[in-house]
Amino acid sequence: MRHRVAGYKLKRDGAARKSLLRGLVTNVIEQERVITTVPKAKAAKPLVDRMITLGKADTLHARREAARVLFTPASVKKLFDTLATRFGQRNGGYTRIVRLGPRKGDGAEVAMIELVGSELVKRAADRAKRKEERERAAREGRDVEEAEE
């Protein structure tokens, strides 16, 4: 019976499992979406949520707790500066796991773990980039017409 046994072993010893999950959490915070296997995504989800909750606290102790888990200082900075403000009004549920189907090489079930709202940020950036390209093309078109006259 598995009474009071929580977490995922992921077929690794304790140190390897801890390092793997720390790397996943760091990458999710830096890149806002990571593609991995379903069990790894399920194991990383509560850790990412816990880090964002720490980010919302924004105390020195919370920063040190986050730095103890995350690998890079840039991820700690992003957690406290951008993600904490983005999720300030939200009470939990900061991540989403989307199943993508089997992996081609070994058939493992693959999933994408992403921060909720990151698709909106990405879409807004894409929209701004397209608008800038249209404006540049319009300016170049006017420059060509003026040169011909």
N, C-alpha and C positions, 0 to 999 in steps of 0.2 A: 504494500500500500504506500502511496505517496503523500500521506498526510503531512502537512506543514513543510513540504519540500517545494521551494519556489525557484524560478529561474530556469535557464537553459544551459546544458553542459556543452553543446555544440561539438562534441567529440574532441575536446581539448582539455589539457590540465588547467589549473586555476590561473597561472601566470599568462599562458597563451590566450585564454578566454578573456581575461581582463584587458590585455593589450589589444586584442581584436576589437572589443567593444569600445574601448577608448578611441581607437582609430576611426571606427564607424561614426561615433558621436561627433568627433572633431570634423570629419568630412561632411556630415549632414549640416552642421552649423556653418561651415565655411561655404559649401556649394549649394546648400538648401535642398538638394535632392541627390540620392545615391541609389544605384542599382546593385542589389545583392540578393542572396537567397532569402526565402521567406522566414526560416527560423532565425537567421541573423537579424533580419529587420524587426521581427517580433521581440527579440532580446534587446535590441538597441532602442526601441521606441520609449520605454519608460525612462531610460537614462537621458534621452534627449529632452523629454518633457521635464525631468527634474532639473536639467541644466537651465532651461528657459525659465523655470520657476525661480531658480537662484538668480538669474539675470534680472528678474523683476524686483528682487529684493534690493539690489544695487547698494550693498554695504561692502566694506573692506573684507569682512569675513566671507561674504558670499563670493567675492572675486577670488579669494584664496582657495575656497572650496572648488570653484569652477576650474581654476588653474591647476588644481591637483588632478583633475580628470582629463582636461583637454590638453592636447600635445603642443599647440602653438599659441604664442601670445596674441597673434592676429585673430584667432578664433575667440579668445576670451574678450578681446576688444569688440569684435562684431557682436558677440552675444550680449554684452552689456550696453552697447551704444545703439545698435539698430534693431536687433530682435526683441529686446526687452520693451522698447517703445512700441514696436509693431503689435506685440501681444499684450500690451498693458491692460486692456479692457477685457481680455479673454481669460476665463477661468478653466484652464486645462484644455486638453485636446489640441495640442499644438502640431502634432504630426499625423500623417496619413500614410497607410501602406496600400499600394496599388499592385495587384498581382499582374504580372506580364506574361505568364505562361512558361513552358519549359525552355531551358537553355539548350542551345543546339549541340554543344559538345558532349555533355553528360546527362542531359535530361533533367537537371535539377530545377525545381520550381523557383522562378526568379520573380522578385518584387522590387518595386521602387518605394523607398521611404523618403517622404518629402515634407517640408514644412507647409502647413496650411497657409494659403495666401501667396506662396512663392510663384504660383502660376500667374497671379495678377501682376506681380512685380515684373515678371519676365515679359508678359504681354505688353505692359506699359512701355518697357524698354524697347521692345520690337517696334511698337507703334511710333515711338519717338524717332527711332532710327529710320523707319520708312518715310516719315514726314520730312526729316532732314534730307534724305536722298531726293525726294520730290522737289523740295525747295532748291537744292543744288542743281538739279536738272533744269528747273525752270530758269534759274539765273544764267546757267550756261547757254540755254536756248536764247535768252534775250541778248546775251553777249554776242552770240553768233549772228543774230538778226541785225544788231547795231553795227557789227563789223562789215556786213554785206552792204549796208546802206552807205 
